[in-house]
Amino acid sequence: MAPTKETTGPTKVVAIDAYAPVMPVGRPRSASWSSDNPSTAIVYMLAWYTFSTSATFINKILIKEHGLSAEALTVCHLALGTCFDAAIFAVPPTSRYKVWYLRPMKLDHVLSMLPLSMMAIAAKILTYWSYSKVPVALTHTCKASTPLFNVVLAYLVYRTTHALPIYLSLLPIVVGVSLASMSEVQINEFATVGLLCAVSSSMFGVMQSMYAKYLLRSGIVADSINLHFYNGMLCIAVNMPMLLWNSAEKTMFPTSVPYGLILCCSTCQFISSFAASLLLGKVSELTYSIMSTMKRVVIVLSAILYFGNAIRLVSVFGMALALGGVATYQYVKIQAAHPKADAMHEL
C-alpha cells in the first residue's frame, strides 16, 4: 500500500455572517419545494396560518375590547408558553413521542440570555401597544419592514454586505410602509404612536432573532425548544417588576378577566410557533420564506375583512407594495445565497 502524504498548512478561518445556518443541515435543500411528505408540510402550513391569525385577532380583542394591558398579556403568554414547554419535556423517555429533552444550563449561560429576554419583551409589548392604536392590518404592514432592519443590523454587527438586487428589493418595502402609514396618520390622531411601536417592534424582533441565532450557533443553548423554555422563564422574571410597578399606577387587568380568551390565545400562539418549527424541517428555505410572506398577507387581508376597518385606497396600495417587496427580498436573498452554497460543495 502506498504511503499517504500528509500536508500541513495554516488553518482556514471561515467568517460567519448574519445568515449562516445555526444548526447542522440534515439533508441538502434545493430552491424549490423539497418536502419528503408534501401532505404533512401542508398540514403544518395550514396550522401555522390558522393559529397565528387566530392569536393575532384574539390579542387585538383582549386589548381593545377587554382592556387587558400589553404588559399583562405578555406575562400571560410567556407563563402559559413555558408551561407548554414543560409539558413537552415531561414526556417519558420511553415514549415513542419523546423528541425533546430539557438540558441543564450553567448560571453564566442563563445570564447571557438576558439581552434576548429584554429584546423579546420589547418586541411583544410594542406590538401590543400598536394594536391599541392602529388596525391590525396596518401593524403587520409596518412589521413588513423586517428585511430593512435585517440588512442594516447584519451590516452593523457582522459587516455583511449584499448584492445590489437585495438593496433594490428594500425600496418597495420602504415606500409601501410609508404610503400606508401616511394615509392612516391623516385619519387617526393616535396613528403616529402606533406606527412607531410597530416599526420598533420589527427592529427588536430582528435583534432578538440574531441574538438567538448566536446562542444556538455557539452552543450556549441546546436547541430551539430549550431556548424558548429558558427564555420564557427569564422573560417572566424580567417583566414582572415592570408589571407590578405599572399596576400601582394603572389597571393591568380588566374588572372581569377573560381567562378563556387568554388561554385560547396563548395556546394558539404556542401551536403556531411549534407548527412553524416543524414546517421549517419539511421544506426548503425558499419555500419557507415564501410561506412566511404569505402568512403576513393572510393576516393583513383577514384583519381587514374581520374587523371591517375603513381602509383608503392609498393604504391598500401601500400594503400590497410592502408585502410584494418582502416577497421579492426573500426570493432575491435565497437566490444570492445559491452561488455561495455551490462553491462550498465544490471545495
C-alpha beads as a LAMMPS data file, in Angstrom:
LAMMPS data file: protein, C-alpha beads

347 atoms
346 bonds

1 atom types
1 bond types

-500.0 500.0 xlo xhi
-500.0 500.0 ylo yhi
-500.0 500.0 zlo zhi

Masses

1 110.0

Atoms # bond

1 1 1 0.000 0.000 0.000
2 1 1 1.425 3.352 -0.978
3 1 1 2.103 5.663 1.933
4 1 1 -0.192 8.602 2.265
5 1 1 1.271 12.032 2.089
6 1 1 0.338 14.373 4.889
7 1 1 0.000 18.041 4.153
8 1 1 0.080 20.776 6.667
9 1 1 -0.861 24.374 6.298
10 1 1 -2.427 27.279 8.050
11 1 1 -5.873 26.733 9.489
12 1 1 -8.512 28.395 7.372
13 1 1 -10.788 30.680 9.334
14 1 1 -14.275 30.923 7.918
15 1 1 -16.133 34.125 8.692
16 1 1 -19.679 33.714 9.921
17 1 1 -22.203 36.120 8.536
18 1 1 -25.667 37.016 9.760
19 1 1 -27.339 34.427 7.569
20 1 1 -25.209 31.371 8.295
21 1 1 -27.266 28.378 9.499
22 1 1 -27.352 27.901 13.254
23 1 1 -27.854 24.149 13.253
24 1 1 -26.391 21.420 11.018
25 1 1 -28.399 20.696 7.890
26 1 1 -29.788 17.168 7.842
27 1 1 -30.062 16.901 4.069
28 1 1 -29.382 19.155 1.097
29 1 1 -32.085 21.660 0.233
30 1 1 -32.982 22.925 -3.187
31 1 1 -34.548 26.243 -4.056
32 1 1 -37.831 24.517 -4.811
33 1 1 -40.300 22.531 -2.783
34 1 1 -38.245 19.780 -1.144
35 1 1 -40.518 18.128 1.374
36 1 1 -40.275 14.394 1.979
37 1 1 -44.025 14.369 2.646
38 1 1 -45.861 17.297 0.995
39 1 1 -49.189 16.495 2.655
40 1 1 -47.599 16.743 6.109
41 1 1 -45.969 20.050 5.199
42 1 1 -49.316 21.414 4.005
43 1 1 -50.936 20.442 7.313
44 1 1 -48.166 22.240 9.220
45 1 1 -48.555 25.302 6.990
46 1 1 -52.332 25.460 7.486
47 1 1 -51.902 25.064 11.244
48 1 1 -49.296 27.840 11.248
49 1 1 -51.535 30.207 9.295
50 1 1 -54.730 29.387 11.193
51 1 1 -53.386 29.578 14.726
52 1 1 -51.170 32.602 14.038
53 1 1 -54.089 34.563 12.568
54 1 1 -56.387 33.475 15.405
55 1 1 -53.855 34.523 18.044
56 1 1 -53.429 37.917 16.361
57 1 1 -57.170 38.579 16.337
58 1 1 -57.680 37.453 19.944
59 1 1 -54.775 39.641 21.087
60 1 1 -56.446 42.632 19.450
61 1 1 -59.793 41.786 21.071
62 1 1 -58.235 41.347 24.515
63 1 1 -56.514 44.724 24.277
64 1 1 -59.225 46.819 22.620
65 1 1 -62.463 45.268 23.882
66 1 1 -61.469 43.833 27.261
67 1 1 -58.898 46.452 28.281
68 1 1 -56.091 43.993 29.034
69 1 1 -52.744 45.778 29.200
70 1 1 -49.864 44.855 26.916
71 1 1 -47.662 44.077 29.931
72 1 1 -50.205 41.694 31.484
73 1 1 -50.914 39.993 28.167
74 1 1 -47.189 39.450 27.614
75 1 1 -46.764 37.783 31.024
76 1 1 -49.790 35.551 30.420
77 1 1 -48.446 34.359 27.067
78 1 1 -44.970 33.749 28.476
79 1 1 -46.251 31.836 31.508
80 1 1 -48.548 29.557 29.525
81 1 1 -45.954 29.052 26.788
82 1 1 -43.399 27.967 29.393
83 1 1 -45.939 25.513 30.830
84 1 1 -46.436 24.019 27.365
85 1 1 -42.658 23.649 27.002
86 1 1 -42.504 21.897 30.381
87 1 1 -45.245 19.502 29.261
88 1 1 -43.188 18.610 26.176
89 1 1 -40.121 17.935 28.319
90 1 1 -42.238 15.846 30.727
91 1 1 -42.977 13.189 28.088
92 1 1 -41.475 9.920 29.442
93 1 1 -38.143 8.900 27.854
94 1 1 -39.614 5.518 26.909
95 1 1 -42.436 7.090 24.899
96 1 1 -42.295 6.960 21.110
97 1 1 -43.242 10.656 21.133
98 1 1 -40.208 11.684 23.174
99 1 1 -38.224 14.045 20.945
100 1 1 -37.008 16.954 23.093
101 1 1 -35.054 16.802 26.341
102 1 1 -34.512 19.520 28.925
103 1 1 -30.818 20.374 29.008
104 1 1 -29.397 21.906 32.201
105 1 1 -27.687 25.270 31.787
106 1 1 -24.948 26.965 33.754
107 1 1 -25.796 30.194 35.530
108 1 1 -23.499 32.264 33.331
109 1 1 -25.174 30.825 30.237
110 1 1 -28.598 31.688 31.625
111 1 1 -27.432 35.224 32.359
112 1 1 -26.106 35.507 28.805
113 1 1 -29.729 35.148 27.685
114 1 1 -30.767 38.355 29.467
115 1 1 -30.350 40.524 26.333
116 1 1 -32.549 38.083 24.418
117 1 1 -35.235 38.341 27.087
118 1 1 -35.159 42.136 27.000
119 1 1 -35.497 42.141 23.208
120 1 1 -38.323 39.592 23.280
121 1 1 -40.285 41.609 25.845
122 1 1 -39.765 44.829 23.903
123 1 1 -40.915 43.218 20.634
124 1 1 -44.067 41.784 22.214
125 1 1 -45.115 44.834 24.227
126 1 1 -44.505 47.237 21.348
127 1 1 -46.637 45.052 19.065
128 1 1 -49.496 45.036 21.573
129 1 1 -49.195 48.783 22.105
130 1 1 -49.502 49.164 18.345
131 1 1 -52.669 47.030 18.390
132 1 1 -54.210 49.518 20.809
133 1 1 -53.557 52.480 18.475
134 1 1 -53.923 51.305 14.865
135 1 1 -55.659 48.498 12.928
136 1 1 -54.040 45.058 12.930
137 1 1 -53.609 45.214 9.152
138 1 1 -51.510 48.363 9.430
139 1 1 -49.442 46.972 12.304
140 1 1 -48.465 43.948 10.244
141 1 1 -47.803 46.100 7.200
142 1 1 -45.317 48.115 9.268
143 1 1 -43.799 44.882 10.570
144 1 1 -43.038 44.077 6.937
145 1 1 -40.087 46.445 7.435
146 1 1 -38.242 43.495 8.998
147 1 1 -35.991 42.917 5.924
148 1 1 -34.761 46.516 6.146
149 1 1 -33.624 46.013 9.741
150 1 1 -32.195 42.627 8.759
151 1 1 -29.884 44.251 6.233
152 1 1 -28.932 47.239 8.401
153 1 1 -28.260 45.288 11.605
154 1 1 -26.434 42.497 9.758
155 1 1 -24.051 45.094 8.372
156 1 1 -23.568 46.843 11.723
157 1 1 -22.948 43.598 13.644
158 1 1 -21.327 41.274 11.083
159 1 1 -20.309 43.741 8.357
160 1 1 -22.400 41.603 5.998
161 1 1 -22.875 43.141 2.559
162 1 1 -25.275 42.164 -0.203
163 1 1 -25.672 42.289 -3.949
164 1 1 -27.435 45.280 -5.495
165 1 1 -30.726 43.392 -6.185
166 1 1 -31.203 42.825 -2.456
167 1 1 -30.829 46.527 -1.690
168 1 1 -33.209 47.390 -4.536
169 1 1 -35.807 44.963 -3.157
170 1 1 -35.948 47.075 0.021
171 1 1 -37.266 50.118 -1.860
172 1 1 -40.851 48.870 -2.354
173 1 1 -40.940 47.863 1.317
174 1 1 -39.953 51.345 2.490
175 1 1 -42.255 53.097 0.010
176 1 1 -45.175 50.764 0.755
177 1 1 -44.924 51.121 4.527
178 1 1 -44.600 54.904 4.153
179 1 1 -47.702 55.169 1.946
180 1 1 -49.826 53.027 4.257
181 1 1 -48.579 54.913 7.322
182 1 1 -49.123 58.416 5.959
183 1 1 -52.653 57.546 4.903
184 1 1 -53.505 56.290 8.401
185 1 1 -51.946 59.311 10.134
186 1 1 -54.323 61.592 8.237
187 1 1 -57.413 59.901 9.727
188 1 1 -56.136 58.710 13.128
189 1 1 -54.603 61.071 15.681
190 1 1 -53.031 58.160 17.596
191 1 1 -51.600 56.534 14.480
192 1 1 -48.109 58.010 14.803
193 1 1 -47.501 56.324 18.162
194 1 1 -48.957 53.036 16.936
195 1 1 -46.871 53.070 13.778
196 1 1 -43.662 53.841 15.656
197 1 1 -44.416 50.973 18.041
198 1 1 -44.957 48.572 15.132
199 1 1 -41.746 49.563 13.346
200 1 1 -39.765 49.457 16.611
201 1 1 -41.199 46.011 17.284
202 1 1 -39.806 44.859 13.934
203 1 1 -36.367 46.167 14.850
204 1 1 -36.344 44.406 18.231
205 1 1 -37.669 41.252 16.568
206 1 1 -34.695 41.198 14.199
207 1 1 -32.286 41.834 17.071
208 1 1 -33.924 39.015 19.012
209 1 1 -33.594 36.641 16.054
210 1 1 -29.924 37.499 15.526
211 1 1 -29.048 37.031 19.192
212 1 1 -30.998 33.766 19.408
213 1 1 -29.050 32.582 16.377
214 1 1 -25.808 33.438 18.158
215 1 1 -26.865 31.480 21.266
216 1 1 -27.722 28.400 19.203
217 1 1 -24.650 28.613 16.965
218 1 1 -22.276 28.962 19.908
219 1 1 -23.830 26.012 21.738
220 1 1 -24.941 28.065 24.751
221 1 1 -28.447 26.629 24.281
222 1 1 -29.015 23.085 23.027
223 1 1 -31.981 23.647 20.700
224 1 1 -34.902 25.941 19.947
225 1 1 -37.261 24.307 22.479
226 1 1 -34.759 24.733 25.317
227 1 1 -34.181 28.291 24.135
228 1 1 -37.926 29.007 24.225
229 1 1 -38.285 27.449 27.695
230 1 1 -35.383 29.199 29.412
231 1 1 -36.058 32.487 27.653
232 1 1 -39.717 32.319 28.693
233 1 1 -38.842 31.919 32.370
234 1 1 -36.271 34.690 32.151
235 1 1 -38.758 36.985 30.389
236 1 1 -41.286 36.462 33.175
237 1 1 -38.672 37.299 35.816
238 1 1 -37.621 40.429 33.919
239 1 1 -41.150 41.583 33.074
240 1 1 -42.774 41.020 36.479
241 1 1 -41.188 44.052 38.215
242 1 1 -42.401 46.302 35.399
243 1 1 -45.861 44.757 35.596
244 1 1 -46.067 45.256 39.364
245 1 1 -44.711 48.808 39.107
246 1 1 -47.246 49.790 36.470
247 1 1 -50.101 48.076 38.297
248 1 1 -49.741 50.634 41.088
249 1 1 -50.446 53.450 38.622
250 1 1 -52.995 51.909 36.266
251 1 1 -55.174 48.842 35.930
252 1 1 -53.292 45.971 34.321
253 1 1 -56.251 43.593 34.276
254 1 1 -59.886 44.434 33.488
255 1 1 -62.590 44.046 36.132
256 1 1 -63.762 40.820 34.507
257 1 1 -60.719 38.844 33.355
258 1 1 -61.436 36.798 30.188
259 1 1 -59.450 33.752 31.290
260 1 1 -60.860 31.607 28.493
261 1 1 -59.732 34.011 25.779
262 1 1 -56.280 34.375 27.348
263 1 1 -55.840 30.592 27.482
264 1 1 -57.127 30.218 23.926
265 1 1 -54.826 32.947 22.610
266 1 1 -51.740 31.594 24.374
267 1 1 -52.488 28.102 23.082
268 1 1 -52.878 29.411 19.532
269 1 1 -49.568 31.262 19.756
270 1 1 -47.722 28.195 21.009
271 1 1 -49.205 25.878 18.368
272 1 1 -48.394 28.453 15.685
273 1 1 -44.735 28.652 16.727
274 1 1 -44.498 24.877 17.061
275 1 1 -46.038 24.286 13.626
276 1 1 -43.634 26.823 12.084
277 1 1 -40.659 24.962 13.574
278 1 1 -41.923 21.628 12.243
279 1 1 -42.619 23.144 8.821
280 1 1 -39.077 24.513 8.572
281 1 1 -37.783 20.967 8.840
282 1 1 -40.010 19.799 5.987
283 1 1 -39.475 22.352 3.219
284 1 1 -36.661 24.294 1.602
285 1 1 -35.567 27.669 2.912
286 1 1 -37.048 29.475 -0.081
287 1 1 -40.381 27.689 0.295
288 1 1 -40.482 28.562 3.981
289 1 1 -39.675 32.209 3.243
290 1 1 -42.471 32.399 0.683
291 1 1 -44.885 30.784 3.136
292 1 1 -43.825 33.269 5.815
293 1 1 -44.546 36.171 3.473
294 1 1 -47.900 34.693 2.510
295 1 1 -48.774 34.305 6.189
296 1 1 -48.427 38.045 6.661
297 1 1 -50.628 38.593 3.599
298 1 1 -53.244 36.256 5.082
299 1 1 -53.181 38.122 8.407
300 1 1 -53.479 41.545 6.744
301 1 1 -56.353 40.539 4.453
302 1 1 -58.141 38.579 7.183
303 1 1 -57.858 41.520 9.588
304 1 1 -59.373 43.904 7.040
305 1 1 -62.305 41.534 6.474
306 1 1 -62.820 40.533 10.126
307 1 1 -62.548 43.913 11.832
308 1 1 -64.053 45.885 8.952
309 1 1 -61.745 48.866 9.398
310 1 1 -62.057 51.657 6.851
311 1 1 -59.018 51.404 4.587
312 1 1 -58.118 54.000 1.989
313 1 1 -57.056 53.005 -1.493
314 1 1 -53.616 54.504 -0.852
315 1 1 -53.239 52.272 2.211
316 1 1 -54.224 49.193 0.214
317 1 1 -51.664 50.063 -2.456
318 1 1 -49.010 50.661 0.206
319 1 1 -49.756 47.335 1.895
320 1 1 -49.569 45.470 -1.410
321 1 1 -46.322 47.218 -2.334
322 1 1 -44.707 46.480 1.037
323 1 1 -45.729 42.818 1.072
324 1 1 -44.634 42.424 -2.540
325 1 1 -41.282 43.919 -1.581
326 1 1 -40.912 41.380 1.228
327 1 1 -41.589 38.532 -1.200
328 1 1 -39.041 39.946 -3.650
329 1 1 -36.456 40.381 -0.889
330 1 1 -36.871 36.779 0.274
331 1 1 -36.536 35.431 -3.260
332 1 1 -33.506 37.550 -4.157
333 1 1 -31.773 36.738 -0.870
334 1 1 -32.145 32.988 -1.360
335 1 1 -31.045 33.195 -4.983
336 1 1 -27.968 35.211 -3.989
337 1 1 -27.039 32.534 -1.451
338 1 1 -27.030 29.699 -4.004
339 1 1 -23.662 30.521 -5.639
340 1 1 -22.038 30.546 -2.186
341 1 1 -23.545 27.161 -1.329
342 1 1 -22.464 25.673 -4.671
343 1 1 -18.923 26.969 -4.168
344 1 1 -18.755 25.374 -0.726
345 1 1 -19.866 21.999 -2.139
346 1 1 -17.132 22.171 -4.799
347 1 1 -14.363 22.653 -2.219

Bonds

1 1 1 2
2 1 2 3
3 1 3 4
4 1 4 5
5 1 5 6
6 1 6 7
7 1 7 8
8 1 8 9
9 1 9 10
10 1 10 11
11 1 11 12
12 1 12 13
13 1 13 14
14 1 14 15
15 1 15 16
16 1 16 17
17 1 17 18
18 1 18 19
19 1 19 20
20 1 20 21
21 1 21 22
22 1 22 23
23 1 23 24
24 1 24 25
25 1 25 26
26 1 26 27
27 1 27 28
28 1 28 29
29 1 29 30
30 1 30 31
31 1 31 32
32 1 32 33
33 1 33 34
34 1 34 35
35 1 35 36
36 1 36 37
37 1 37 38
38 1 38 39
39 1 39 40
40 1 40 41
41 1 41 42
42 1 42 43
43 1 43 44
44 1 44 45
45 1 45 46
46 1 46 47
47 1 47 48
48 1 48 49
49 1 49 50
50 1 50 51
51 1 51 52
52 1 52 53
53 1 53 54
54 1 54 55
55 1 55 56
56 1 56 57
57 1 57 58
58 1 58 59
59 1 59 60
60 1 60 61
61 1 61 62
62 1 62 63
63 1 63 64
64 1 64 65
65 1 65 66
66 1 66 67
67 1 67 68
68 1 68 69
69 1 69 70
70 1 70 71
71 1 71 72
72 1 72 73
73 1 73 74
74 1 74 75
75 1 75 76
76 1 76 77
77 1 77 78
78 1 78 79
79 1 79 80
80 1 80 81
81 1 81 82
82 1 82 83
83 1 83 84
84 1 84 85
85 1 85 86
86 1 86 87
87 1 87 88
88 1 88 89
89 1 89 90
90 1 90 91
91 1 91 92
92 1 92 93
93 1 93 94
94 1 94 95
95 1 95 96
96 1 96 97
97 1 97 98
98 1 98 99
99 1 99 100
100 1 100 101
101 1 101 102
102 1 102 103
103 1 103 104
104 1 104 105
105 1 105 106
106 1 106 107
107 1 107 108
108 1 108 109
109 1 109 110
110 1 110 111
111 1 111 112
112 1 112 113
113 1 113 114
114 1 114 115
115 1 115 116
116 1 116 117
117 1 117 118
118 1 118 119
119 1 119 120
120 1 120 121
121 1 121 122
122 1 122 123
123 1 123 124
124 1 124 125
125 1 125 126
126 1 126 127
127 1 127 128
128 1 128 129
129 1 129 130
130 1 130 131
131 1 131 132
132 1 132 133
133 1 133 134
134 1 134 135
135 1 135 136
136 1 136 137
137 1 137 138
138 1 138 139
139 1 139 140
140 1 140 141
141 1 141 142
142 1 142 143
143 1 143 144
144 1 144 145
145 1 145 146
146 1 146 147
147 1 147 148
148 1 148 149
149 1 149 150
150 1 150 151
151 1 151 152
152 1 152 153
153 1 153 154
154 1 154 155
155 1 155 156
156 1 156 157
157 1 157 158
158 1 158 159
159 1 159 160
160 1 160 161
161 1 161 162
162 1 162 163
163 1 163 164
164 1 164 165
165 1 165 166
166 1 166 167
167 1 167 168
168 1 168 169
169 1 169 170
170 1 170 171
171 1 171 172
172 1 172 173
173 1 173 174
174 1 174 175
175 1 175 176
176 1 176 177
177 1 177 178
178 1 178 179
179 1 179 180
180 1 180 181
181 1 181 182
182 1 182 183
183 1 183 184
184 1 184 185
185 1 185 186
186 1 186 187
187 1 187 188
188 1 188 189
189 1 189 190
190 1 190 191
191 1 191 192
192 1 192 193
193 1 193 194
194 1 194 195
195 1 195 196
196 1 196 197
197 1 197 198
198 1 198 199
199 1 199 200
200 1 200 201
201 1 201 202
202 1 202 203
203 1 203 204
204 1 204 205
205 1 205 206
206 1 206 207
207 1 207 208
208 1 208 209
209 1 209 210
210 1 210 211
211 1 211 212
212 1 212 213
213 1 213 214
214 1 214 215
215 1 215 216
216 1 216 217
217 1 217 218
218 1 218 219
219 1 219 220
220 1 220 221
221 1 221 222
222 1 222 223
223 1 223 224
224 1 224 225
225 1 225 226
226 1 226 227
227 1 227 228
228 1 228 229
229 1 229 230
230 1 230 231
231 1 231 232
232 1 232 233
233 1 233 234
234 1 234 235
235 1 235 236
236 1 236 237
237 1 237 238
238 1 238 239
239 1 239 240
240 1 240 241
241 1 241 242
242 1 242 243
243 1 243 244
244 1 244 245
245 1 245 246
246 1 246 247
247 1 247 248
248 1 248 249
249 1 249 250
250 1 250 251
251 1 251 252
252 1 252 253
253 1 253 254
254 1 254 255
255 1 255 256
256 1 256 257
257 1 257 258
258 1 258 259
259 1 259 260
260 1 260 261
261 1 261 262
262 1 262 263
263 1 263 264
264 1 264 265
265 1 265 266
266 1 266 267
267 1 267 268
268 1 268 269
269 1 269 270
270 1 270 271
271 1 271 272
272 1 272 273
273 1 273 274
274 1 274 275
275 1 275 276
276 1 276 277
277 1 277 278
278 1 278 279
279 1 279 280
280 1 280 281
281 1 281 282
282 1 282 283
283 1 283 284
284 1 284 285
285 1 285 286
286 1 286 287
287 1 287 288
288 1 288 289
289 1 289 290
290 1 290 291
291 1 291 292
292 1 292 293
293 1 293 294
294 1 294 295
295 1 295 296
296 1 296 297
297 1 297 298
298 1 298 299
299 1 299 300
300 1 300 301
301 1 301 302
302 1 302 303
303 1 303 304
304 1 304 305
305 1 305 306
306 1 306 307
307 1 307 308
308 1 308 309
309 1 309 310
310 1 310 311
311 1 311 312
312 1 312 313
313 1 313 314
314 1 314 315
315 1 315 316
316 1 316 317
317 1 317 318
318 1 318 319
319 1 319 320
320 1 320 321
321 1 321 322
322 1 322 323
323 1 323 324
324 1 324 325
325 1 325 326
326 1 326 327
327 1 327 328
328 1 328 329
329 1 329 330
330 1 330 331
331 1 331 332
332 1 332 333
333 1 333 334
334 1 334 335
335 1 335 336
336 1 336 337
337 1 337 338
338 1 338 339
339 1 339 340
340 1 340 341
341 1 341 342
342 1 342 343
343 1 343 344
344 1 344 345
345 1 345 346
346 1 346 347
